[in-house]
Amino acid sequence: MLKRRQVYLVALVVAAAVTLPWGFLQPRALDDLRNLVFDSFQRLSPRVYDPETPARVVGVDEESLKAYGQWPWSRTRIAELVDRLREMGAAAIAFDFIFAEPDRLSARRIADALPDPKLRAEVSKLLAKTPEGDALLAAALGKAPAVLGVTLADVGGAKQFEPKAGFVTAGDDPAPFLVSFTGVVTPLPQLAKAAQGLGATNWLADRDQVVRRVPLLTRVGDSIAPSLAVEALRVAQGEQTIVIRSSNASGETAYGKETGVNAIKIGAFQIATGPAADVRPRYSPSNPARDISAKAVLERRVPRSEIEGRIVFVGALAVGLGDVRATPLEAVAPGVDVHAQIVESLTTGALLSRPDWAPGLEFVAAAVAFLLTMGLLFIAPPLVSAPFAPLAVAGLFGGAFYLFERQGLLLDPAYPSLVVIGGYLIGAVTLWRAETLARRQVRRAFGKFVAPAVVDRIAEHPERLVLGGETRELTVLFSDLRNFSGISEGMSARELTQFMNDYLTPMTDAILECEGTVDKYMGDAILAFWNAPLDIVDHPRKAVRAALMMREALANLNEARAQAARADGRPHRVAAFGVGLHLGPCSVGNMGSIRRFDYSILGDTVNLTSRLEGASKAFGTDVIASAAIRDAAPDMAWLDLGRIVVVGKTEPTHVFALAGGPDTAESELYVRWRTSHDAMRDDCESGRFAEAAARASTLAQTLPSPWPALYVALEQRYSMLARAGLQEAWSPVWNLESK
């Protein structure tokens, strides 16, 4: 024992020396892996694009190039675009272009290029009073809330930059922490003077050229340069000043250390940043609703609501213009779209944050996970220690993703996971491999006895499964499509398969979401049950909820199919189903042959549930439940349908139609409806068939679809009874003659 402990301690020390220092060394490979994880999180849960966000992109796309020629366009054309956007009420117009050189398409420059001196002189004289394109653009910019782009560079360009925005700093000087450039390429002086804002269009991509972090402020010499998105947001609010809060400002705790920028304030927006005044946008996928063709704007084909009050970025959308960037979501995205996404993230607060305490927390998590893993390997039996490493990794990734999705926090699960895996491999490679093989063999053997869908549900409590079968009280649901032959008529095999997938998928999702088990599919029919193999609390109510969700899912499917049919110019057949619900004892366990087992249910409860689904056809409604279900879920909206005798049975069953959930049951409309319905039923039970038929007719005419069908069926039954008259030994029990 002592020797085993000594060897294990040596293995522990070696494992710790190999894995834990990664958190201090932070090698590039670890940073690349961390970026890969964070990118995956964004792809799993991207920001959902909201059309109401303030940013729009007016793009020079292929359609615009085809209409107005290749880029660059004349400044006259651009001035016209500015005027159009101003007239439509744009809050800010930000150009992702650098107008650093005079308009090469101006009439005078073209005249100067004429080879004939005499002709050149004559043309120049004729054009002497023609305004220059740059002057026209400057005039247009001066009337509009315009922001022009500048490019920061370390080679070439001016050495100083004069920002349009004023800056107020609270706390330490932010300049040493900002990304610094030695030069800047600015628009022509007359254009820069006319614009209300100047913003940097630069990106600071990571090693793999993916834009993950965006500096909102940068430095050129002694000046601070805001980004194009920041300037657009400032101008849109009519603000003159940007407030920078740095370490040791009032309310900011830095314990005397200069740690950099904490936040910037632009009008109504307080934006938390990294030390270099950088943010991490939470990207959304490219969306056509964000982009507007410049051609459409110039031709006045854009609704005013798409421009008015919005921040409009003007840039290149045509692929051939080459202004593309890589984001965590897309390998190729227009650069101007990224500017718009930054504004969307800033204004909605959809920013990702990697706090300065994150590396320390990750190291602590790695050390704790390492010690737990190595300790379990030494003291616990293999069945306990073997699953811990993968479960720990799953927990780390799951926790990190949860914080990412709910709080926008970027905590790295990769480094602690690598520590866990590395320590585990070094400490017990052989044991880990043996336990992995054993678990794989157990799962293969287990799968022979239980349906794969059940395996995952009983994995946490396998001792609850009785492999030989048992009798349990179950809630059973049986559903079947109505007129399936009519719906499938004219469909090809591929269309029929697609329809069945479109139908069965949401039905199954509804059952599983309510903790049910799908026993089997029988063509278009579904058999499901609750309360086996594990106990399900309040399982009848959950089955009723599943039926309501199935009803809603079928309505959505019909709407989608109707829209597709209208688009294709073909008729649409509405899909309808019947659902039966019953509660009672069932035999549940492995059913089948010696070669093939399925976890399934049998018994009279199952047969009666199937007959209740068939009874829904006679009543002209979709969901029929037994009294046992109604009594177990009394707060649902039920309609008493009386007692029936289904085919193959001799004893009557009291049945109810499901009108809705608890919200429906509490509504005034339902209370009035049920009062009239109960009065109709009292008339029938008392032999007043004509009065019952009249009440059913009134309800059929006053209730919304699909409920008139129920009362049409009841009216027909009551009218038939009225014609026959009250017979001796008459019984209100309805004997159904078909399934």
DRENNU-623539 format. One record per residue (C-alpha): residue in three letters; x, y, z. Coordinates in steps of 0.25 Angstrom, whole numbers, padded with zeros to 4 digits, always signed. Each point is the difference from the previous one (the first is absolute). Layout:
BEGIN
ALAXYZ ...
END
This chain:
BEGIN
MET+0000+0000+0000 LEU+0011+0010+0004 LYS+0007-0003-0014 ARG-0013+0002-0007 ARG-0002+0013+0007 GLN+0015+0005-0003 VAL-0001-0003-0014 TYR-0014+0007-0001 LEU+0006+0012+0007 VAL+0011+0001-0010 ALA-0010-0001-0011 LEU-0008+0011+0006 VAL+0012+0009+0001 VAL+0004-0003-0014 ALA-0014+0003-0005 ALA-0001+0013+0007 ALA+0013+0005-0005 VAL-0004-0004-0014 THR-0014+0006+0000 LEU-0002+0011+0010 PRO+0011+0010-0005 TRP-0008+0002-0013 GLY-0008+0010+0007 PHE+0012+0009+0003 LEU+0007-0002-0013 GLN-0012+0002-0009 PRO+0006-0006-0012 ARG-0005+0005-0014 ALA-0006-0014-0002 LEU-0008+0002+0012 ASP-0005+0013-0004 ASP-0004-0005-0014 LEU-0008-0012+0007 ARG-0007+0010+0009 ASN-0004+0009-0012 LEU-0005-0013-0007 VAL-0009-0003+0013 PHE-0005+0014+0000 ASP-0003+0000-0014 SER-0007-0013+0001 PHE-0009+0006+0011 GLN-0004+0011-0009 ARG-0003-0009-0011 LEU-0009-0008+0010 SER-0007+0012+0005 PRO+0002+0012-0009 ARG-0007+0013+0003 VAL-0014+0000-0007 TYR-0001+0011-0010 ASP-0011+0010+0004 PRO-0005+0008-0012 GLU-0003+0011+0010 THR+0014+0003+0004 PRO+0005+0014-0005 ALA+0011-0005-0010 ARG-0002-0001-0015 VAL+0010-0002-0011 VAL-0002+0007-0013 GLY+0010-0008-0009 VAL+0006+0001-0014 ASP-0004-0014-0004 GLU+0000-0007-0014 GLU-0013+0007-0003 SER+0005+0014+0002 LEU+0013-0003-0008 LYS-0008-0005-0011 ALA-0009+0013+0000 TYR+0010+0010+0002 GLY+0014-0006-0004 GLN+0012-0005+0007 TRP+0005+0006+0013 PRO+0004+0011+0003 TRP-0012+0008-0004 SER+0000+0015-0002 ARG-0001+0009+0012 THR-0012+0006-0006 ARG-0007-0014+0001 ILE+0005-0002+0014 ALA-0005+0014+0004 GLU-0014-0004-0006 LEU+0000-0012+0009 VAL+0003+0008+0012 ASP-0011+0010-0004 ARG-0010-0012-0001 LEU+0004-0006+0013 ARG-0001+0014+0007 GLU-0014+0002-0006 MET-0004-0013+0005 GLY+0004+0004+0015 ALA+0012-0008+0002 ALA+0006+0002+0014 ALA+0014-0002-0005 ILE+0006-0003-0013 ALA+0014-0007+0002 PHE+0009-0003-0012 ASP+0009-0012+0000 PHE+0008+0006-0011 ILE+0012+0010+0000 PHE-0002+0011-0009 ALA+0015+0004+0001 GLU+0002+0004-0015 PRO-0008+0010-0009 ASP-0011-0005-0008 ARG+0006-0006-0012 LEU-0013+0000-0008 SER-0002+0015+0001 ALA-0003+0007-0013 ARG+0012+0009+0002 ARG+0010-0012+0002 ILE-0006-0006-0012 ALA+0002+0012-0008 ASP+0015+0002+0005 ALA+0002-0014-0006 LEU-0003+0004-0014 PRO+0012-0001-0009 ASP-0004+0012-0009 PRO+0005+0013+0006 LYS-0011+0008-0007 LEU-0011-0010+0003 ARG+0005+0000+0014 ALA-0001+0015+0002 GLU-0014+0001-0007 VAL-0005-0011+0009 SER+0006+0005+0012 LYS-0006+0014-0003 LEU-0014-0006-0001 LEU+0002-0008+0013 ALA+0005+0012+0008 LYS-0013+0003+0007 THR-0003-0015+0002 PRO+0001-0003+0015 GLU+0010-0011+0003 GLY-0005-0013+0005 ASP+0008+0001+0013 ALA-0006+0013+0003 LEU-0014-0005-0003 LEU+0003-0012+0010 ALA+0006+0010+0010 ALA-0013+0008-0001 ALA-0009-0013+0002 LEU+0009-0005+0012 GLY-0002+0014+0006 LYS-0015-0001+0000 ALA+0000-0015+0005 PRO+0004-0007+0013 ALA+0011-0006-0007 VAL+0012-0008+0005 LEU+0012-0002-0009 GLY+0010-0012+0001 VAL+0015+0002+0003 THR+0011-0011-0001 LEU+0010-0001+0011 ALA+0014-0005-0005 ASP+0014-0002+0005 VAL+0006+0003-0013 GLY-0003+0013-0008 GLY-0012+0010+0002 ALA-0001+0012+0009 LYS+0007+0000+0014 GLN-0011+0007+0007 PHE-0015-0002+0001 GLU-0010+0010+0003 PRO-0013-0007+0006 LYS-0014+0007-0002 ALA-0004-0006+0014 GLY+0005+0006+0013 PHE+0005-0009+0011 VAL-0001+0001+0015 THR+0008-0010+0008 ALA-0003-0005+0015 GLY+0011-0007+0007 ASP+0013-0004-0006 ASP+0005+0005-0014 PRO-0005-0010-0010 ALA+0010+0003-0011 PRO+0011-0010+0005 PHE-0010-0012-0001 LEU-0006+0003-0014 VAL+0004-0006-0012 SER+0010+0010-0007 PHE+0003+0003-0014 THR+0010+0010-0006 GLY-0008+0005-0012 VAL-0014+0002-0005 VAL-0006+0002-0014 THR-0012+0010+0001 PRO-0010+0005-0010 LEU+0003+0012-0009 PRO+0000+0012+0010 GLN-0013+0006-0006 LEU-0007-0013+0002 ALA+0006-0002+0014 LYS-0004+0014+0004 ALA-0015-0002-0005 ALA-0002-0013+0007 GLN-0005+0000+0015 GLY+0009-0012+0003 LEU+0012-0007-0004 GLY+0002-0015+0004 ALA+0010-0011-0002 THR-0004-0011-0009 ASN+0012-0009+0005 TRP-0001-0014+0005 LEU+0009-0007+0010 ALA-0001-0015-0004 ASP+0006-0011+0008 ARG+0010-0009-0006 ASP-0010-0008-0008 GLN-0005+0013-0006 VAL-0013-0001+0007 VAL-0006+0013+0006 ARG-0004-0003+0014 ARG+0004+0012+0008 VAL-0002+0014-0005 PRO+0007+0012+0006 LEU-0010+0011+0002 LEU+0011+0010+0002 THR+0014+0001-0006 ARG+0012+0010+0000 VAL+0007+0007-0011 GLY+0011+0008+0006 ASP-0006+0009+0011 SER-0014-0002-0005 ILE-0011-0010+0003 ALA-0007-0005-0012 PRO-0014-0006+0002 SER-0005-0012-0008 LEU-0010+0002-0012 ALA-0011-0007+0009 VAL+0003+0009+0012 GLU+0000+0013-0009 ALA-0013-0004-0006 LEU-0007-0003+0013 ARG+0005+0014+0005 VAL-0005+0008-0012 ALA-0013-0008+0000 GLN-0002+0005+0014 GLY+0004+0014-0003 GLU+0011-0001+0011 GLN+0013+0008-0001 THR+0008-0007+0011 ILE+0005-0015+0003 VAL+0002-0003+0015 ILE+0012-0010+0003 ARG+0000-0006+0014 SER+0013-0006+0003 SER+0006-0007+0013 ASN+0000+0008+0013 ALA-0012+0008-0005 SER-0011+0003+0010 GLY-0007-0013+0003 GLU+0011-0008-0007 THR+0008-0009+0009 ALA+0014-0002-0005 TYR+0008+0000+0013 GLY+0009+0011-0005 LYS+0004-0008-0012 GLU-0002+0006-0014 THR-0007-0012-0007 GLY-0006+0008-0012 VAL-0014+0004-0006 ASN-0012-0006+0007 ALA-0011+0006-0008 ILE-0004+0011-0009 LYS-0013+0009+0000 ILE-0006+0004-0013 GLY-0013+0008+0003 ALA-0010-0010+0006 PHE+0009-0012-0002 GLN+0010-0004+0011 ILE+0009-0011-0006 ALA+0009-0009+0008 THR+0013-0002-0007 GLY+0013-0008+0001 PRO+0013+0008+0005 ALA+0003+0004-0015 ALA-0014+0006-0001 ASP-0004-0013-0008 VAL-0013-0008+0000 ARG-0004-0014-0005 PRO-0013+0001-0008 ARG-0009-0011+0000 TYR-0002-0002-0015 SER-0013-0004-0007 PRO+0000-0008-0013 SER-0001+0009-0013 ASN-0014+0004-0002 PRO-0006+0006-0013 ALA-0009+0009+0008 ARG+0012+0008+0005 ASP+0005+0003-0014 ILE-0006+0010-0010 SER+0005+0002-0014 ALA+0005+0014-0003 LYS-0007-0001-0014 ALA-0013-0002+0008 VAL+0003+0013+0008 LEU+0003+0008-0012 GLU-0012-0005-0007 ARG-0009+0004+0012 ARG-0005-0015+0001 VAL+0004-0001+0015 PRO-0011+0002+0011 ARG+0003+0012+0009 SER-0002-0009+0012 GLU+0013-0007-0004 ILE+0008+0012+0001 GLU-0006+0010+0009 GLY+0006+0001+0013 ARG+0011-0010-0003 ILE+0015-0001-0001 VAL+0003-0003-0014 PHE+0013-0005-0004 VAL+0004+0002-0015 GLY+0010-0011-0005 ALA+0004-0011-0010 LEU-0009-0012-0001 ALA+0004-0005-0013 VAL+0010-0011+0001 GLY+0009+0005-0011 LEU+0003+0013+0008 GLY+0008-0009+0010 ASP-0005+0006+0013 VAL-0002-0013+0008 ARG+0003-0004+0014 ALA+0000-0013+0008 THR-0009-0001+0012 PRO-0002-0011+0010 LEU-0013-0003-0008 GLU+0004+0002-0014 ALA+0013-0002-0008 VAL-0004+0011-0009 ALA-0008+0012+0004 PRO-0001+0014-0006 GLY+0008+0009+0009 VAL-0011+0011+0000 ASP-0009-0011+0006 VAL+0010-0002+0011 HIS-0001+0015+0003 ALA-0015-0001+0001 GLN+0001-0012+0009 ILE+0008+0008+0010 VAL-0010+0011+0001 GLU-0011-0011+0002 SER+0008-0006+0011 LEU+0003+0013+0006 THR-0014+0005+0000 THR-0006-0013+0005 GLY+0010-0004+0010 ALA+0003-0013-0007 LEU+0015+0001+0003 LEU+0009-0011+0005 SER+0009+0002+0011 ARG+0013-0007+0005 PRO+0003+0006+0014 ASP+0014+0002+0005 TRP-0003-0010+0011 ALA-0003-0011-0010 PRO+0014-0006-0001 GLY+0001-0001+0015 LEU-0014-0007+0001 GLU+0004-0010-0012 PHE+0013-0004+0008 VAL-0008-0002+0013 ALA-0010-0009-0008 ALA+0011-0007-0007 ALA+0007-0003+0013 VAL-0013-0005+0007 ALA-0004-0009-0011 PHE+0014-0005-0001 LEU+0000-0004+0015 LEU-0013-0006+0000 THR+0003-0008-0013 MET+0013-0006+0006 GLY-0006-0002+0014 LEU-0011-0008-0006 LEU+0009-0008-0009 PHE+0008-0004+0013 ILE-0012-0003+0010 ALA-0012-0003-0008 PRO-0004-0012-0008 PRO+0001+0000-0015 LEU-0015+0002-0002 VAL+0001+0013+0008 SER+0013+0006-0004 ALA-0001-0004-0015 PRO-0012+0009-0004 PHE+0005+0012+0008 ALA+0010+0006-0010 PRO-0010+0000-0012 LEU-0011+0005+0010 ALA+0009+0011+0005 VAL+0004+0004-0014 ALA-0015+0000-0004 GLY-0003+0008+0013 LEU+0011+0010-0003 PHE-0005+0002-0014 GLY-0015+0000+0004 GLY+0003+0011+0011 ALA+0008+0008-0009 PHE-0011+0000-0011 TYR-0010+0003+0010 LEU+0007+0012+0005 PHE+0003+0004-0015 GLU-0015-0001-0003 ARG-0006+0006+0012 GLN+0011+0011+0004 GLY+0008+0002-0012 LEU+0012-0005+0008 LEU+0012-0006-0007 LEU+0006-0010+0010 ASP+0010-0010-0007 PRO-0004-0015+0003 ALA+0011-0005-0009 TYR+0012+0002+0009 PRO-0007-0007+0012 SER-0005-0011-0009 LEU+0014-0002-0005 VAL+0006-0001+0014 VAL-0011-0010+0004 ILE+0003-0008-0012 GLY+0015+0001+0001 GLY+0000-0004+0014 TYR-0010-0011-0002 LEU+0008-0006-0011 ILE+0014+0001+0007 GLY-0006-0005+0013 ALA-0008-0012-0005 VAL+0001-0003-0015 THR-0002-0015+0001 LEU-0011+0001+0010 TRP-0007+0011-0008 ARG+0001-0009-0012 ALA-0005-0012+0007 GLU-0012+0007+0006 THR-0004+0006-0013 LEU+0000-0013-0007 ALA-0008-0006+0011 ARG-0011+0011-0001 ARG+0000-0001-0015 GLN-0003-0015+0002 VAL-0011+0002+0011 ARG-0007+0011-0009 ARG+0000-0010-0012 ALA-0006-0011+0009 PHE-0010+0009+0006 GLY-0004+0005-0014 LYS-0005-0014-0004 PHE-0011+0000+0011 VAL-0005+0014+0000 ALA-0003+0010-0012 PRO+0011+0010-0002 ALA-0009+0011+0003 VAL-0002-0005+0014 VAL+0014-0003+0003 ASP+0003+0015+0002 ARG-0012+0002+0009 ILE+0004-0011+0009 ALA+0015+0002+0000 GLU-0001+0008+0013 HIS-0008-0010+0008 PRO+0002-0014-0007 GLU-0004-0007+0012 ARG-0014+0005-0002 LEU-0002-0008-0013 VAL-0007-0014+0001 LEU+0006-0008-0012 GLY-0011-0011+0002 GLY-0012+0010+0000 GLU-0009+0006+0010 THR-0014+0005+0002 ARG+0000+0015+0002 GLU-0011+0011+0000 LEU+0003+0008-0013 THR-0006+0011-0008 VAL-0001-0004-0014 LEU-0002+0008-0013 PHE-0004-0005-0013 SER-0001+0010-0012 ASP-0003-0003-0015 LEU-0001+0009-0012 ARG-0014+0002-0006 ASN-0002-0003-0015 PHE+0015-0004-0002 SER-0003-0006-0014 GLY-0007+0013-0005 ILE+0012+0009+0005 SER+0010-0009-0006 GLU-0007-0002-0013 GLY+0009+0006-0012 MET+0012+0000+0009 SER+0013-0006-0005 ALA+0008-0009+0009 ARG+0009+0011+0003 GLU-0011+0010+0003 LEU-0007-0010+0009 THR+0012-0003+0008 GLN+0003+0015+0002 PHE-0015+0002+0004 MET+0001-0012+0011 ASN+0013+0006+0005 ASP-0006+0014+0001 TYR-0012-0006+0007 LEU+0007-0010+0010 THR+0012+0009+0004 PRO-0009+0011+0007 MET-0009-0011+0006 THR+0011-0008+0005 ASP+0007+0013+0006 ALA-0013+0004+0007 ILE+0000-0014+0007 LEU+0014+0000+0004 GLU+0000+0014+0005 CYS-0011-0004+0009 GLU+0008-0012+0005 GLY-0007-0011-0008 THR+0005-0012-0007 VAL-0003-0003-0014 ASP-0003-0015+0000 LYS-0001-0001-0015 TYR-0005+0006-0013 MET-0010-0008-0008 GLY+0000+0007-0014 ASP-0006+0014+0004 ALA-0005-0005+0014 ILE+0008+0002+0013 LEU-0001-0007+0013 ALA+0007+0006+0012 PHE-0001-0002+0015 TRP+0004+0007+0013 ASN+0006-0005+0013 ALA+0009-0011-0005 PRO+0011-0005+0002 LEU+0001+0012+0010 ASP-0010+0006+0008 ILE-0005+0013-0006 VAL-0007+0010+0010 ASP-0014+0005-0005 HIS+0001-0009-0012 PRO-0014+0002-0005 ARG+0001+0015+0000 LYS+0013-0001-0008 ALA-0007-0009-0010 VAL-0012+0010-0001 ARG+0011+0011-0002 ALA+0006-0008-0011 ALA-0013-0002-0007 LEU-0002+0015+0000 MET+0014+0003-0006 MET-0003-0011-0010 ARG-0013+0008-0004 GLU+0008+0013-0001 ALA+0011-0007-0008 LEU-0010-0006-0010 ALA-0006+0014-0002 ASN+0014+0006-0003 LEU+0003-0011-0010 ASN-0013+0002-0007 GLU+0003+0015-0001 ALA+0014-0003-0006 ARG-0006-0010-0010 ALA-0011+0010-0004 GLN+0010+0011-0003 ALA+0009-0010-0008 ALA-0012-0004-0008 ARG-0005+0014-0003 ALA+0015+0003-0004 ASP-0001-0012-0010 GLY-0014+0003-0004 ARG-0005-0014+0004 PRO-0012-0004+0009 HIS+0003-0002+0015 ARG-0006-0012+0008 VAL-0001+0003+0015 ALA+0006-0010+0009 ALA-0008-0004+0012 PHE+0002-0010+0011 GLY-0007-0007+0011 VAL+0006-0003+0014 GLY-0004-0009+0011 LEU+0004+0001+0014 HIS-0002-0010+0011 LEU+0006-0003+0014 GLY+0001-0015+0005 PRO+0008-0012+0003 CYS+0009-0005-0011 SER+0010-0011-0002 VAL+0014+0007-0003 GLY+0013-0007-0003 ASN+0007-0007-0011 MET-0009-0005-0011 GLY+0004-0008-0012 SER+0008-0012-0004 ILE+0013-0006+0005 ARG+0007+0007-0011 ARG-0006+0014+0001 PHE-0005+0007+0012 ASP-0008+0013+0002 TYR-0004+0007+0012 SER-0015+0001-0002 ILE-0014+0000+0007 LEU-0012-0010-0001 GLY-0013-0001+0006 ASP-0015+0005+0000 THR+0004+0014+0003 VAL+0008+0001-0013 ASN-0012-0006-0008 LEU-0010+0009+0007 THR+0009+0012-0003 SER+0000-0004-0015 ARG-0015-0001+0000 LEU-0001+0014+0006 GLU+0008+0005-0011 GLY-0010-0006-0010 ALA-0011+0006+0008 SER+0005+0014-0003 LYS-0004-0002-0014 ALA-0015-0003+0004 PHE+0000+0013+0008 GLY+0007+0009-0010 THR+0011+0004+0009 ASP+0015-0003+0002 VAL+0003-0003+0014 ILE-0009-0010+0008 ALA+0004-0004+0015 SER-0006-0009+0010 ALA-0005+0004+0013 ALA+0012-0005+0007 ILE+0009+0010-0008 ARG-0010+0011+0003 ASP+0000-0003+0015 ALA+0015+0000+0000 ALA+0001+0014-0007 PRO-0013+0007+0004 ASP+0006+0014-0002 MET+0000-0002-0015 ALA-0012+0005-0009 TRP-0009-0013-0002 LEU-0013-0002-0007 ASP-0009-0012+0005 LEU-0003-0009-0011 GLY-0008-0010+0008 ARG+0002-0015+0000 ILE+0003-0009-0012 VAL+0002-0014-0003 VAL+0012-0002-0010 VAL+0001-0012-0009 GLY+0004-0012+0007 LYS-0004+0004+0013 THR-0013-0002+0008 GLU+0003+0010+0012 PRO-0003+0015-0003 THR+0011+0010+0001 HIS-0002+0014+0005 VAL+0008+0009-0010 PHE+0003+0015-0001 ALA+0005+0009-0011 LEU+0012+0008+0002 ALA-0003+0015-0002 GLY+0013+0006+0005 GLY+0010+0002+0011 PRO-0002+0007+0014 ASP+0000+0014-0007 THR-0012-0004-0008 ALA-0007-0006+0012 GLU+0001+0013+0007 SER-0005+0008-0012 GLU-0014+0007+0000 LEU-0003-0006-0014 TYR+0003-0014+0005 VAL-0009+0001+0012 ARG-0012+0005-0009 TRP+0003-0011-0010 ARG+0001-0011+0011 THR-0013+0005+0006 SER-0008-0001-0013 HIS+0007-0013-0003 ASP-0004-0006+0013 ALA-0014+0005-0002 MET+0000-0007-0013 ARG+0005-0013+0007 ASP-0011+0001+0011 ASP-0011+0001-0011 CYS+0005-0012-0007 GLU+0002-0008+0013 SER-0015+0004+0004 GLY-0005-0005-0014 ARG-0003+0014-0005 PHE+0007-0003-0013 ALA-0006+0011-0009 GLU+0005+0011+0011 ALA+0013-0007+0000 ALA+0001+0001-0015 ALA-0004+0014+0000 ARG+0011+0004+0010 ALA+0010-0008-0008 SER-0004+0008-0013 THR+0002+0013+0008 LEU+0014-0004+0005 ALA+0004-0005-0014 GLN-0004+0014-0006 THR+0007+0008+0011 LEU+0013-0007+0003 PRO+0013+0002-0007 SER+0006-0010-0009 PRO+0003-0012+0002 TRP-0011-0002+0011 PRO-0013+0001-0009 ALA+0004-0014-0005 LEU-0003-0005+0014 TYR-0013+0006+0001 VAL-0004-0004-0014 ALA+0002-0014+0003 LEU-0007+0001+0014 GLU-0012+0007-0007 GLN-0001-0011-0010 ARG+0000-0010+0011 TYR-0011+0007+0008 SER-0008+0003-0012 MET+0000-0015-0003 LEU-0004-0003+0014 ALA-0011+0010-0001 ARG-0006-0006-0012 ALA+0000-0014+0006 GLY-0006+0005+0013 LEU+0002-0003+0014 GLN+0001-0016+0001 GLU-0003-0009+0011 ALA+0013-0003+0008 TRP+0007+0011-0008 SER+0015+0002+0005 PRO+0008+0013-0003 VAL+0012-0009-0003 TRP+0005+0001-0014 ASN+0003-0014-0006 LEU+0011+0003-0011 GLU-0001-0009-0012 SER+0014+0002-0006 LYS+0014+0002+0004 
END
